């Protein structure tokens, strides 16, 4: 019906509607273009952060790997420390045993030194007794000599 009335008016209206729709689409495209531009600008701003995040993830991975290795090393060192502590405990027992044996030996040496001192004392007393015996023997010898001289004198004395 409208086309029967005025075909130009219908085309004009259609063209106006199309222009309105085209304008709206163009406005929408401008908004999309502006948003895309904003997104691109934001991505450019975030790009160094993404690189930094990627670097940090790589560093984190390396640190986690290092931590895992350090944990393994620590476990090995812990077992070695337990082994060394066990050896130290055994050595302390051996040292204690040797100290006890050494003290017994020291006590024996002290006893031997004391006995040696007693022996030296007895030797000194024996030497003293030997000198007394020699002195007594000399006294007996002197008495015998005196008696012999007295006998000789008696022999030489005139008999009365």
WOLIN-V891997 format. One record per helix or strand of 2 or more residues. SS is the DSSP state (alpha for helix, beta for strand). FROM is the first residue (numbers start at 1). LEN is the number of residues. If there is no record, write none. Layout:
ss=SS from=FROM len=LEN
ss=SS from=FROM len=LEN
This chain:
ss=alpha from=2 len=4
ss=alpha from=7 len=150
